[in-house]
């Protein structure tokens, strides 16, 4: 079994968990670090900052499209082999991004980079989940949750420092040494005993339908955020996304070898995470995209100042994270989620009330509170996701969960760009279109509140244990 190498005497695979967490950190950091650099990238390549957002969305879309293949690829070729090849592709594509001469080339290389990340991260997580016992699930999820919490909020500061003192291309170049070290660690910690299953078939029609559905939806969002959106084009792409998406779901339910096994959705807690948890991911993914742009383009701050302020979210994550598991164990995931999501609605309203004249201390406090709420909600959803899933279904659940979460992230960034473009003429709110965008996120968070109320009282108790 891959990844059984352990550090310590309690049977927990620390080395493998750290490797999986490291891969996830690098992939998420790369997905979000670009946000602070968008104005610089746009200026260098001669496009609008919102047009340059395709550098972010193309990456996330590719992840969403290819991650469903991760379960099949891992089972077909073996976890270790896939992880190593994916890491090499990610590293090589990062080097290509660093020397891209124009926006088109950069986007193409970002797609290739995301192709590596789409295999590297879910396969690494799957190796950890397959290795740990049920009682170790909370600890494993904690390792795998930290990167998703930390990377999006430290990325703006790192990006700001790089853009201010060097060149935006360094953002991609730094992945080269990190990738090389990660590949070396994978060679040491991942044992080559898993050979894969040559009998598992791939549903090519399911792949095609899923890809077309996701691409159609994103193209609709791109058209909405254009200078002069064409209503007929938007409607055509949306209708196409709905129709093809319906066909993709039908194919997955009827195929004898589906791309994603939707039978795992019969587990109520997992289904709730796939549905309402994806909306949550959409909302929180829009925040690290919107804040650096708001601080630079609306408040007139420098990239470093904008990035430094966004790290207040990270401070909130750090302060509250040690208390998250005890809270879930004491009050249960359902109750924790309900309170957290309701207060998050208020927090988004507070962010919408910030403006260029707001005191820096007030902005920091609001972001620290928002970061704390983000940490609690993210940990609760990730713990709940696999709490009631049986070991035999982990591969299917992992692939489906990863796909919808990345899709939620992609649509979160796209929604942020669309909202800012749609509300561009709105100047009655403190931060104009950005305030309106955060109010929209508050409304979407209410949808998550409904999902939390519908959870059973003891949802996820198998993972966190009784109080």
URWO-V417599 format. One record per residue. N is the residue number from 1. RES is the residue in one letter. SS is DSSP state (a for helix, b for strand, c for the rest). PHI is phi in whole degrees, -180 to 180 (* if undefined). Layout:
[[N RES SS PHI] [N RES SS PHI]]
//
This chain:
[[1 X c *] [2 X c -66] [3 X c 79] [4 X c -82] [5 X c -68] [6 X c -130] [7 X c -121] [8 X c 103] [9 X c -106] [10 X c -98] [11 X c 81] [12 X c -89] [13 X c -80] [14 X a -59] [15 X a -61] [16 X a -66] [17 X a -63] [18 X a -66] [19 X a -65] [20 X a -62] [21 X a -65] [22 X a -64] [23 X a -64] [24 X a -65] [25 X a -61] [26 X a -64] [27 X a -69] [28 X a -71] [29 X a -58] [30 X a -69] [31 X a -73] [32 X a -113] [33 X c -64] [34 X a -69] [35 X a -56] [36 X a -65] [37 X a -87] [38 X a -56] [39 X a -58] [40 X a -69] [41 X a -62] [42 X a -61] [43 X a -65] [44 X a -70] [45 X a -97] [46 X c 76] [47 X c -133] [48 X c -73] [49 X c -57] [50 X c -69] [51 X a -68] [52 X a -70] [53 X a -60] [54 X a -62] [55 X a -64] [56 X a -83] [57 X a -67] [58 X a -62] [59 X a -65] [60 X a -68] [61 X a -64] [62 X a -61] [63 X a -58] [64 X a -63] [65 X a -75] [66 X a -91] [67 X a -58] [68 X a -56] [69 X a -78] [70 X a -61] [71 X a -62] [72 X a -64] [73 X a -63] [74 X a -64] [75 X a -71] [76 X a -78] [77 X a -114] [78 X c 97] [79 X a -63] [80 X a -61] [81 X a -61] [82 X a -65] [83 X a -61] [84 X a -67] [85 X a -64] [86 X a -63] [87 X a -63] [88 X a -66] [89 X a -63] [90 X a -59] [91 X a -67] [92 X a -65] [93 X a -66] [94 X a -61] [95 X a -63] [96 X a -68] [97 X a -61] [98 X a -66] [99 X c -117] [100 X c -63] [101 X c -85] [102 X c -150] [103 X a -64] [104 X a -60] [105 X a -62] [106 X a -61] [107 X a -65] [108 X a -61] [109 X a -69] [110 X a -66] [111 X a -64] [112 X a -65] [113 X a -61] [114 X a -66] [115 X a -60] [116 X a -67] [117 X a -64] [118 X a -64] [119 X a -95] [120 X a -63] [121 X a -75] [122 X a -64] [123 X a -69] [124 X a -63] [125 X a -65] [126 X a -62] [127 X a -60] [128 X a -68] [129 X a -64] [130 X a -73] [131 X a -88] [132 X c -79] [133 X c -81] [134 X a -57] [135 X a -70] [136 X a -98] [137 X a -63] [138 X a -61] [139 X a -65] [140 X a -64] [141 X a -64] [142 X a -62] [143 X a -61] [144 X a -83] [145 X a -89] [146 X a -53] [147 X a -59] [148 X a -69] [149 X a -86] [150 X a -81] [151 X a -55] [152 X a -66] [153 X a -102] [154 X a -86] [155 X a -59] [156 X a -60] [157 X a -67] [158 X a -61] [159 X a -62] [160 X a -63] [161 X a -64] [162 X a -64] [163 X a -65] [164 X a -73] [165 X a -105] [166 X c -133] [167 X c -147] [168 X c -60] [169 X c -67] [170 X a -64] [171 X a -54] [172 X a -87] [173 X a -66] [174 X a -68] [175 X a -70] [176 X a -65] [177 X a -65] [178 X a -64] [179 X a -64] [180 X a -64] [181 X a -63] [182 X a -63] [183 X a -65] [184 X a -63] [185 X a -65] [186 X a -66] [187 X a -62] [188 X a -78] [189 X a -93] [190 X c -100] [191 X c -80] [192 X c -87] [193 X c -90] [194 X c -90] [195 X c -103] [196 X c 92] [197 X c -121] [198 X c -71] [199 X c -84] [200 X c -72] [201 X c -94] [202 X c -110] [203 X c -83] [204 X a -63] [205 X a -65] [206 X a -62] [207 X a -62] [208 X a -63] [209 X a -64] [210 X a -63] [211 X a -61] [212 X a -64] [213 X a -64] [214 X a -64] [215 X a -62] [216 X a -64] [217 X a -64] [218 X a -68] [219 X a -63] [220 X a -63] [221 X a -65] [222 X a -63] [223 X a -67] [224 X a -62] [225 X c -85] [226 X c -72] [227 X c -58] [228 X c -130] [229 X c -63] [230 X c -102] [231 X a -58] [232 X a -64] [233 X a -66] [234 X a -59] [235 X a -62] [236 X a -63] [237 X a -65] [238 X a -67] [239 X a -62] [240 X a -61] [241 X a -63] [242 X a -67] [243 X a -65] [244 X a -68] [245 X a -62] [246 X a -63] [247 X a -65] [248 X a -65] [249 X a -64] [250 X a -62] [251 X a -62] [252 X a -67] [253 X a -82] [254 X a -108] [255 X c -72] [256 X c -78] [257 X c -139] [258 X c -68] [259 X c -60] [260 X c -126] [261 X c -83] [262 X a -77] [263 X a -61] [264 X a -66] [265 X a -71] [266 X a -69] [267 X c -75] [268 X a -58] [269 X a -65] [270 X a -67] [271 X a -62] [272 X a -64] [273 X a -67] [274 X a -61] [275 X a -83] [276 X a -72] [277 X a -66] [278 X a -70] [279 X a -62] [280 X a -61] [281 X a -62] [282 X a -58] [283 X a -66] [284 X a -73] [285 X a -75] [286 X a -71] [287 X a -65] [288 X a -65] [289 X a -79] [290 X a -76] [291 X a -60] [292 X a -61] [293 X a -68] [294 X a -62] [295 X a -67] [296 X a -84] [297 X a -85] [298 X a -101] [299 X c -90] [300 X c 80] [301 X c -82] [302 X c -79] [303 X a -57] [304 X a -67] [305 X a -63] [306 X a -64] [307 X a -65] [308 X a -64] [309 X a -68] [310 X a -65] [311 X a -66] [312 X a -61] [313 X a -61] [314 X a -64] [315 X a -59] [316 X a -62] [317 X a -60] [318 X a -66] [319 X a -64] [320 X a -93] [321 X a -56] [322 X a -62] [323 X a -93] [324 X a -65] [325 X a -63] [326 X a -57] [327 X a -65] [328 X a -65] [329 X a -72] [330 X a -77] [331 X a -112] [332 X c 89] [333 X a -63] [334 X a -59] [335 X a -67] [336 X a -61] [337 X a -64] [338 X a -58] [339 X a -66] [340 X a -60] [341 X a -70] [342 X a -64] [343 X a -68] [344 X a -63] [345 X a -58] [346 X a -65] [347 X a -63] [348 X a -66] [349 X a -62] [350 X a -67] [351 X a -63] [352 X a -64] [353 X c -85] [354 X c -78] [355 X c -144] [356 X c -57] [357 X c -92] [358 X c -67] [359 X c -65] [360 X a -58] [361 X a -65] [362 X a -65] [363 X a -60] [364 X a -63] [365 X a -63] [366 X a -61] [367 X a -71] [368 X a -63] [369 X a -62] [370 X a -62] [371 X a -65] [372 X a -63] [373 X a -64] [374 X a -62] [375 X a -64] [376 X a -64] [377 X a -63] [378 X a -64] [379 X a -65] [380 X a -63] [381 X a -65] [382 X a -71] [383 X a -70] [384 X a -66] [385 X a -55] [386 X a -110] [387 X a -61] [388 X c -112] [389 X c -89] [390 X c -74] [391 X a -57] [392 X a -68] [393 X a -108] [394 X a -62] [395 X a -61] [396 X a -66] [397 X a -65] [398 X a -63] [399 X a -65] [400 X a -67] [401 X a -62] [402 X a -63] [403 X a -65] [404 X a -71] [405 X a -68] [406 X a -68] [407 X a -64] [408 X a -61] [409 X a -63] [410 X a -61] [411 X a -71] [412 X a -64] [413 X a -65] [414 X a -62] [415 X a -63] [416 X a -60] [417 X a -65] [418 X a -64] [419 X a -63] [420 X a -63] [421 X a -69] [422 X a -68] [423 X c -100] [424 X c -58] [425 X c -83] [426 X c -82] [427 X c -125] [428 X c -87] [429 X c -92] [430 X c -53] [431 X c -114] [432 X c 60] [433 X a -62] [434 X a -69] [435 X a -61] [436 X a -63] [437 X a -63] [438 X a -71] [439 X a -66] [440 X a -63] [441 X a -64] [442 X a -63] [443 X a -65] [444 X a -64] [445 X a -64] [446 X a -63] [447 X a -62] [448 X a -65] [449 X a -59] [450 X a -59] [451 X a -62] [452 X a -65] [453 X a -64] [454 X c -84] [455 X c -73] [456 X c -65] [457 X c -57] [458 X c -103] [459 X c -59] [460 X c 76] [461 X a -64] [462 X a -60] [463 X a -86] [464 X a -92] [465 X c 84] [466 X c -70] [467 X c -65]]
//
